[in-house]
Amino acid sequence: MKQFHIFLVLIFGFAAFTPSGAQAFERGTLVIQTQSGDHTFVVDLASTPEDKRAGLMGRTDIPPDYGMLFDFRGHEQVAMWMKNTPTSLDMVFIDGRGDVLDIVANTTPYSTDIIRVNGPVAAVLELNAGTAISIGLAAGDQIKHPLFAGP
């Protein structure tokens, strides 16, 4: 039986606005290439177990051009949840080349239901709920970020 890693998907504050002791994340940008064009987002990278546990903890107001990118360092079976997360999100599951494998849109705040896709992923990008639809994001679209090797 495959072991699933469960990472809390929690709301957090930006490093500049976090209370003392809050998690500091590496910040950068990524580009999502869709049929409607390129869409640039500021992202915080959750790469350590501590980063993944902190996730988006404490955030109730997420800017429309912001996301959190969870790095699973290769291909893993990944399971997420929304426990302690007051804001609905779109979760974008991505392979090691940056290809969008699947999207779970409009997650339910505070839910303990497990969110996963069939097969391993290299990363999960969390965006405000409704973002995937508004930019026309679909499986097969490309995410450009240094985390991904590219096609």
N, C-alpha and C positions, 0 to 999 in steps of 0.2 A: 504494500500500500504506500502510495506517495505521501510524503509529509508536506503539509501546507504550512507556510509561514503566515501568521496573522499579524498584520501591522495595523495599529490603531490609526484611523484617519480622523485626526482631530484638528480643530481650528487654532491657529497661532497668530501672533502679532508680528508685523514687520520688525526687523532688527532695530531700526531707528526708533520705533515706538513701543518696544517690548518693555514690560516691567523688569526690574533688576532680577537677575537670575534666569531670565527666559532664554530659550534656545537661540543661538545665532546661527544662521544658515549662510552657505555660499550663495551669492546672488549672481545672476547672469540673464541672458536673453535667449529665447529660442524662437524659431520661425515655424509655423505650421503652414504647409503648402497644400491648398485645396483647389478644387475646380474654380472657386470664386476668387482665388488669388492667394497671396502670401499674407499671413497674419502674425505679427510680432507680439510676444508676451514677455514680461519680466517674470523670471522664475526664481524661486529659492530651491536649492538642491538638497534633498534629504538623502544622504548617502550612508550615514552611520546608523547603527541600531537606535541610538539616542535621538538622532534627527527624525527617524521614522516614527518613533513613539511620540515625539512632540508634534510632528505633523503640522496641522493648521490650528493647534490648540489656542483658544482664546480669541479667535477672529470671528466677528459677526458681520463685518463690512469688508468684503474682498473687492478690490478694484477690478473693473471689467477686463483690463489688460494684464492681469496677474495670474500666475499658476504656481503650483508646487510640483516638482518633478522628483519622484521617488526612484532612486537608482538601486536596482536589484543585482547589479554586477554580473550580468550574464543572463541566462535563461532559467527562471525558476517558476514553479507553480506558486502563484501569489493569491492570497486572500486578504481582502480589506473589509472594513466595516465603518459605520458612521457613529459609533458610540461617542457621546460627548461632543458631537459636531452639530452646532446649531444652524448651519447653512447648507442648503442643498448644493450638491456638486455634480459635475460631469466627470467621470473617470475614464481616461483614455489609456488603453493598454497597448504597449509598444514593443516591437522586437528590437534586436540588437543593431539593425540597420536603420532604425528610425521609422519603420513602416507601422502605421496604425493597424493593429490587429482587430480591435473591437472597442466599442464605446458603451459604457453604462451611463445613461443620461439621467439627470434629475433624481439623484439618490435621496433617500428619506433621512432627514435630520434625526439624530439620536438613535437610529436603528442599530440593533445588534445583528441584523441579518448579514450573513457573509456574502461579499461581492467578489466574484471571480469570473474568469473566462476559461474556456477549455484550452489547455496547453500552456506552455511556459511563456513568460514575458521577461523582458530586460528592464522595463521601466513602466511606471504609471504616472500620468500627468493628470493633476486635478485642476479643474477650471470651474468658474461659477456655473451653476446649473443654467442651461439654455445656451451656453456659448457654442457647444458643438453644432447645434441646429443653426444658430445665427451666422456662423461662418461656413456652413455647409460641410462640416467635417464628416468623413466617411472612412470605413475600413479601406486600407490601401493608400490613403494619403500619407504624406511624408512629414516627419518632424526633423528639423535641422537644429542640432545642438552638438557641442563637442562630445557628449556622452555616446553618441551614435557614430558608428563607423561609416555609415552612408551606404548607398546601393553598390 
